Amino acid sequence: MQPFLKAFILMRRPARDRLGRLGNVGLWEAARAGSACRWAAVFLLGTGCIGAAAAAGYRSGEGLAASAAVVRDDTVCLGCHGEAARDSAAPTISGDELLGSTHATLVCVDCHRDVKTAPHSRQLAPVDCARCHEPPPGGAKKGEAPASRHSRAARQTSAKLPRCPDCHGEHGTPPAIGASPGEARVLVGRCAECHAGESHEYWESVHGEELARGNPDVPVCASCHPEHLHRAATERSGVLEAGVVATCVSCHDDPGLQEQYALPGNRLASYLGSYHGTARQLGDTRTANCVSCHGYHDILPSRDPRSATNPKNLERTCGGCHPGVTENVAKGQVHVLATKEGTALLYYINLGFRWFTFAIIGALVGHIGLELLGRWRGRRGD
C-alpha cells in the first residue's frame, strides 16, 4: 500500500483535470522511486485513462456498459442530474421532487428503459407511459387505439398535441385522485395553455367562480372532458352527445350536493318527463339537452343577465332550434314535475289526460272486439 501512496503523492504534483490527464514530470519521478512505485504509477495512470474514456464517451454519446445494479441505482443518475451535479449540460432533477412523486417507488430506468449504460447517450427515446397506464386487456393488439383522447387525435393530425408529461408533469407527478382546489386550478391552467378561449369562459362561469372561492366539489375540465377512457365500455363518456345528460346529473342530481349547496332537485326526472327528454329516450339525438339551454363553458345562473336561461334571453336561446318563437316562451316553467304539492293544476290535468288516453284506447279496443264478435256470430248464423 505504501508504494501506491508514494506514487500517488508524486503524481499529484502536476496539474490535471477530471479527465485524468497526467504530467510527465510526476510520472517519471514516480517511476524513478522504485519498481513498486513504477507499477503503482502505471496502475494509477490506467485508472485515469479509463475515467477519461468514460467522460469522453458521455460527451460523444457512447457510454460504457454498466451492470444492472449500477443502472438501477438512482444515486448514480443523480450524480449527473442532481442539483449538486457539476455537469451543467445534463438536465437537472430534484431529488425531493422524485421522492414526492406518485412514482417514488420506481427507479429511473423503469421509465427510461433505453438506458443501458452509465453514462448514457444524451438522446433518449420519449417515455412510454402507456406501457403501465394503458395495458389493453389480453395484451396489445395491432392497430388498437390508445385510451387517451389526445393520443387518438394525434394519430389523425400532424399538429403537436399534449403528451402525458404536459399535463401530469415529468418527474414530480402528483397523485391524480383527490385533487385540492389549488391543484384543480393548476390543472385548469394547463388546459388553458391550448384552450385559452374555453378557459376564459370557464372562469367567468358559475363553476369557475366557485373554484376560485375554493369549492372542492366544483367540476373542472377533466370532470366533463375525461382524457382517459376505459376502452369500449365508456367509449362515449363525458360530454359527448350520448353522455352529456348523464355527466351533468352526476352532480346536479346528487342528493348530498343538492343538500349542501341548495341545488334544485329532480333535474333528470323533470328533463326526461319533458318533450325533449322523451324524444331523447326514443333515440332523437337532435333534441335539446342540458348544454343546449344552459351553455357549455359559460354556464351562468338564470338570474345573471348574461345567462342563456335568463328570461330576457330565452327567446334567442329557444329560437336556435325553434325559429319564430316569441317572448311568451319565457312565461313557461322548465324542469317541472307534476305533483299535488307543487303544481296541483298541472298534476290533475296530467292525470286527466292519462285517463282520457286510456279511455280512448280502451274504447277503440272494445269497438274492435265487438265488431269481431258480431262478424263471428254472423258467420255462425249463415
C-alpha positions, 0 to 999 in steps of 0.5 A: 500500500505504501508504494501506491501512496508514494506514487500517488503523492508524486503524481499529484504534483502536476496539474490535471483535470477530471479527465485524468490527464497526467504530467510527465514530470510526476510520472517519471519521478514516480517511476524513478522511486522504485519498481513498486512505485513504477507499477503503482504509477502505471496502475494509477495512470490506467485508472485515469485513462479509463475515467477519461474514456468514460467522460469522453464517451458521455460527451460523444454519446457512447457510454460504457456498459454498466451492470444492472445494479449500477443502472438501477441505482438512482444515486448514480443518475443523480450524480449527473442530474442532481442539483449538486451535479457539476455537469451543467449540460445534463438536465437537472432533477430534484431529488425531493421532487422524485421522492414526492412523486406518485412514482417514488417507488420506481427507479429511473430506468423503469421509465427510461428503459433505453438506458443501458449504460452509465453514462448514457447517450444524451438522446433518449427515446420519449417515455412510454407511459402507456406501457403501465397506464394503458395495458389493453386487456389480453395484451396489445393488439395491432392497430388498437387505439390508445385510451387517451383522447389526445393520443387518438387525435394525434394519430389523425393530425400532424399538429403537436398535441399534449403528451402525458408529461404536459399535463401530469408533469415529468418527474414530480407527478402528483397523485391524480385522485383527490385533487385540492382546489389549488391543484384543480386550478393548476390543472385548469391552467394547463388546459388553458395553455391550448384552450385559452378561449374555453378557459376564459369562459370557464372562469367567468362561469358559475363553476369557475367562480366557485373554484376560485372561492375554493369549492372542492366539489366544483367540476373542472375540465377533466370532470366533463372532458375525461382524457382517459377512457376505459376502452369500449365500455365508456367509449362515449363518456363525458360530454359527448352527445350520448353522455352529456345528460348523464355527466351533468346529473352526476352532480346536479342530481346528487342528493348530498350536493343538492343538500349542501349547496341548495341545488334544485332537485329532480333535474333528470326526472323533470328533463326526461318527463319533458318533450325533449327528454322523451324524444331523447329516450326514443333515440332523437339525438337532435333534441335539446339537452342540458348544454343546449339551454344552459351553455357549455363553458359559460354556464351562468345562473338564470338570474345573471343577465348574461345567462342563456336561461335568463328570461330576457334571453330565452327567446334567442336561446329557444329560437336556435332550434325553434325559429319564430318563437316569441317572448311568451316562451319565457312565461313557461316553467322548465324542469317541472314535475307534476305533483299535488304539492307543487303544481296541483293544476298541472298534476290533475290535468296530467292525470286527466289526460292519462285517463282520457288516453286510456279511455280512448284506447280502451274504447277503440279496443272494445269497438274492435272486439265487438265488431269481431264478435258480431262478424263471428256470430254472423258467420255462425248464423249463415 
